[in-house]
Amino acid sequence: MMKRIAGMILFKEEDLNKIDNLISLTPEKLCKVPCFIHNREEMDTLPFHLTLSVWDILEKNKVESLFSSIELLEIELRVNDIKIKESNFNGGVFFNLHLAIEENLSLRKIQNYIYQKLPNEKYNPEHFIIHITLACHEDYHQLFEIKKNLLKNFKPFKIKSSRLVLYEIYPANLIEVKG
């Protein structure tokens, strides 16, 4: 598999704890890595995050330059639902259980800026819905049952961005951006 570089927004520790507390209510082991990745459970080392875009690793220098030019101010986001969407990865189809984020203009501006500078059509802000992946699976019904379980105790909550980062994936390797 070709290595890729992903641009992400991470969250403050107390907000990661909110997500961890929510998913602790389900007995199933959740894995955020797409189903078609070998040893995906071992590769699931990224913290919960918002993916802004992903590029081929050959674009690394351009992506690093772009991300070093962006100053991320703290953004407060509202998590308002738990949803399932169909996803594609290297020609395969799977399902993504995720936390839905209420539309946020500050986040949309960052997403648009990145797309205008280094477009990846899959992450076009006109179509790509920013979300926090909880689990990926080929079995929709299994994710639906997990979703039903999580929704029993779900209440919308707020989270705050902490930093803009780049990761080489998979396996996940944080890339330090000079800026």
N, C-alpha and C positions, 0 to 999 in steps of 0.2 A: 504494500500500500504506500502511496505517495504521502510524504509528510506534508503537513499544512501548518499555517500560522493563523491563529484566531485572535481577534481583537475583542476584549471583554470589559465589562464593568463588574468590579467586585463590590461586596457589601461590608458594612461594619460588623464586627464580631457579634454584638448583641442582636443584630438582624439575622445573621446566620443561625443564631440560637433559636429564633422564632421558627425558622424553616425546619431545623432539626427537631424541635418540639412537636411540630405538626406531623412530620413523617414518622416520629417515634410511636405514633398511635396505630400504625399498621405493622403487623407481624412479618410481612413480606420484605425480602431484601430488595431494595431498589438500586438500579444501576443506570447512571446517566449516559453511558457510552453507547453509541449506535450498535445495534445487534450484529452487524456484519464484521465487527472488529475482533480479531483473534485475542483471546484472553481478556475480554472486555471488562470483567469484574476487577482484574488486577490493574487495568488501565484507568479505572474510575477514581482518579486522584484529584481532579479539579474541585475546588470549592463551588458551592452554588453561585451562579453568575448570570449575567445577561450577555449573550453573544451578539456583537454588533455586525461582524462579518468574518469570513474565513477566506484565506487566499492560499494558493500553491506556495510552498516553501521557497520557490525561486523568486518570489516577490518580497522576501524578507527585508532587504535593505530599504525598499520603497515604503513598506508598511512601518518599519521602525522610524523612518524619517517622518512619516505622516503622524504617527502617534506621539512622537516627541514634540510636535508642534501644537498639540491639543492640551489645553488646560481644562481639566474637569473640575467644575465647581460641584459642591455637594448637591445632589438631586434627591428630593424625597419622592418616592414612588408608592403608589397604593396597589397592593396585591388584592384583587377583587374576586377571584374565582379559581377553581381548579378545572382544567379542561384536558381534552385529549385531541390531538391532531395527527393526521397522517404525515409522515416524513419520508424522504427519499435519501438514500446514501449509496453512492457508487452503483446505481441501477437497482438497488433493493428497496423494498417498501417495508416500513415498520411504523409503530405508533409511539407518540411522545406524550406522556403524562406531564402536565406542566402547570405552574402557577401563572395565571393571567395577570397582566399589568394594565392598569387603567391608562388611557392615553395621556401622555405627558409631553408638553411642548419642548421643554429643555432636552429631554431624551430624544425626541424626534429631530431636533436641530443637529445634535451630534450624529445621529444615524444618517441624516441627509448629507452632512458635510463629508463624512467618511465615504459614503457611496459616490458622491460627486468626484472625489479625489482619486479613489481606487475602486471602481465599481466591480461588484460581483453580483450578477443578476439574481442569483438565489437569495441574496440579502437586500434586494431592492426594497427600500422603505415603503414603496407603494403596495408591496405584496407581503413582505416578511413581517410577521407579527413578533415583536419582542416578547420574550417569555423566560421563565426560569424552569428549566427541565428538572423534573423529579425522577423520571424513569423512562427508559426506552424498552420496548418489547415488541415482538412480532405478533403477540396474541392480544388483540383489542379487548376481548372479554376479560382477560386477567387484569388489564389496566382499568377497565370499567369497574370491576369489583373493588380494586384498591381506591379508585376515585370515590365510589360510594361510601366506603369506610372513612376516608379522610374528610369528606363533606359533612359527616355527622357532627364533627367538632370544629368545623372551619368557620372563622369569622374574618372578614377583611382586615388587613393590617397594613401598616406603613413600614417601609424599609428605606434606608439611605445608602446612596452610592458612596464608596470610599476611595476607589481609585480605578483608573483606566490602565489595563495591562495587556500584554501580549503573551500568548502561550504557543509553543510549538506542540502540536498534537499528532498523534499518540505514539508513545506515552507523553504525558503532559510535562512540559519543561518551561518554567517561567523565563521569559526573555527580559532582561533589564533594558529599559529604554532610557537613553540619555535625554534629558530635557529640562 
